[in-house]
């Protein structure tokens, strides 16, 4: 195979400028695979438009859901919530030939598993000074920081997003432990906390991951971690493992950068 394993995230095609970026995306080779690490759009139809558009161009598209993909906005004709919404997205992706976290992990060049993960957050990335989740959330509220997920990302049928996260962690750990080869771990949220340390608003880390995944990149045979969510595209190393944030972000963010927007990242150069 002479193609490339490419990645992108946080396409946010609800913005016309970002939709135009997707319309311009093309593979460089017929065998190119594309990882899409979540936050494709806010509405169901827009998520599927972007994913199916890309699936029509790349040899394989692999999707891990972001929090925006799981939102249920009041103006979305599709009003399924929580797990039911996720399952509808999985069903639609499968119909379009798109790999989801519920499918067998595809093998890149018959050697490395590409593992899309659906792991949420459980408010365990506490801000400085917090000694409990309740105190951490109170600190965030006092600073004026509250994730929009609190209104639009419903955890049904779980009592909360933290409980949904812990269920996903348990199920995902079981699958990763069964792998007998290296893997590219793809999650919308960072798997370790360190990438959140540079955020302008550190309290927002509460909505950015879970400490339960902190040892995954070293416990499992990890070739590279791919993530998004923070809108801080960069390469970092943690405990000897490379982590690639591949976010596009909002137009107001990427227009300030010197690099061209929406450049597909080669994750296994």
C-alpha positions, 0 to 999 in steps of 0.5 A: 500500500502506498497511501497515507494515514491522514487525520483531521478533527473539529471540522465544525461544518456548521460554519460556511467557511469550514464547510468550504474547507471540507469541500476542498479536501482531497486525498493525495493517493487512491489508498489514503485513509482519513481519520476524523476525530470528532466535532464534525458538526452540531446537527445530525445532517451536517455530521453525515454530509461531511463524513459521507462527502469524505468517504466518497473520496478517501479509501477509508474514513474512520470516525470517533465522535466528538461532543458536538456530534452528540449534541441535540440542538432544539432546531435539529430535525433529529431529536434523538438524545444521548446513546440513541443519538450515538447509535443513529450516527453509528448506523448512518456511518455504517451504511456509508462504509465509515468505520465507527468505534463499534466496528472491528478496528481496521488494520493499516498496512495489515499491521497497525490497528486504527482504533476509534474510541468513544470515551467522554469525560467525567469532570476529573480534570480538576482545576487547581485547588479543587479537592472534589468534582463538586468543588471543581465545578463550583470553581469553574462556575465562579470563573464563568466557565460552563460547558455548552454540553451541560445543555445540549449533550444529553447522557440518556439513559445514563444519569449523567455524562460521567456515568456514560463516560465510565461505561465507555471506558470499561468497554473500551479497555476490554477491547484494547486489552485484546489487541495483539498489535500496535494501535493508533488510538483515536479519541476526540478528547485527549487521553492524558491531561497534559495537553489541557495545561496550555488552555486560556481557561484552565477550568474548561479542562473539566469538559476535556477528558478523564483521568481513567485513560491516563495510562492507556498510551503506555499500558497498550502498545500505542503507535500514536495518539490522535485527538482534537477538541482543544483547538490547539493543533500541535504535536506533543510527547508524553511518557515517550508516546507521540500525541497529535492534536489535529483540530481545525477549529472555528474560523475566528481561530484558524484565520489567525494562524500562519499555516493554511487551515485544514491541512490533513496530518500524516499521523504515521510519517 
